[in-house]
Amino acid sequence: MEKDVPYLVFEGQMARNERTAKRLIIALIIAIILIFASNLAWLYAWCQYDYTSETRSVEIDSGEGIANYIGNDGDITNGSD
């Protein structure tokens, strides 16, 4: 069953739909901005760590034969017999 809707009612509903669409677009823009801000904050916190390369001496117990120590940088330190 089709019913006729007065023009004023239709126009009022379209105005409400326009306001809803504007609110949704604004919410989407705010969400995108917050995602970028979150990523920037995460990257800033990540870059605060001090990554350095230190040379350390390592004592190797080689009672059973030749012992090797592979450090974090991939260098091999050979122990004594």
C-alpha atoms as one frame of an Amber mdcrd trajectory, in Angstrom:
protein
   0.000   0.000   0.000   1.406   3.293  -1.048   0.637   6.349   0.996   1.279
   9.920   0.058   3.642  11.851   2.326   3.180  15.588   2.635   6.023  17.643
   1.160   6.833  19.328   4.490   7.294  15.969   6.211   9.549  14.758   3.389
  11.587  17.970   3.466  11.988  17.709   7.247  13.210  14.138   6.958  15.729
  15.086   4.258  17.056  17.908   6.469  17.537  15.400   9.307  19.343  13.016
   6.944  21.668  15.821   5.832  22.524  16.676   9.442  23.174  13.005  10.180
  25.443  12.690   7.150  27.414  15.786   8.198  27.841  14.379  11.704  29.040
  11.047  10.330  31.554  12.755   8.035  32.859  14.868  10.931  33.152  11.746
  13.110  35.063   9.973  10.321  37.489  12.888   9.924  38.070  13.038  13.690
  38.688   9.278  13.788  41.253   9.508  10.976  43.023  12.405  12.723  43.114
  10.435  15.988  44.560   7.389  14.211  47.390   9.501  12.787  47.975  11.160
  16.170  48.121   7.742  17.826  50.663   6.504  15.290  52.786   9.632  15.716
  52.744   9.230  19.503  53.726   5.567  19.161  56.595   6.398  16.786  57.805
   9.179  19.089  57.834   6.797  22.061  59.581   4.123  19.983  62.329   6.538
  18.912  63.092   7.524  22.511  65.077   4.342  23.101  68.830   4.743  22.889
  70.229   2.092  20.609  73.989   1.878  21.101  76.680  -0.594  20.320  78.862
  -1.403  23.297  81.930  -3.594  23.317  81.825  -6.048  26.202  84.282  -8.652
  27.315  82.871 -12.130  27.675  84.417 -14.935  29.735  84.045 -18.263  27.957
  84.517 -21.549  29.817  86.059 -23.962  27.337  86.902 -26.890  29.554  85.585
 -29.368  26.963  87.335 -27.898  23.916  87.193 -24.735  21.776  84.321 -22.417
  22.664  82.894 -19.617  20.547  80.717 -16.700  21.569  78.543 -15.001  18.968
  77.544 -11.532  20.108  74.461  -9.537  19.141  76.338  -7.936  16.258  77.279
 -11.282  14.715  81.000 -11.178  15.600  82.520 -14.442  16.777  84.840 -14.342
  19.789  87.004 -17.456  19.963  87.785 -18.829  23.405  90.913 -20.675  24.478
  91.422 -24.445  24.681
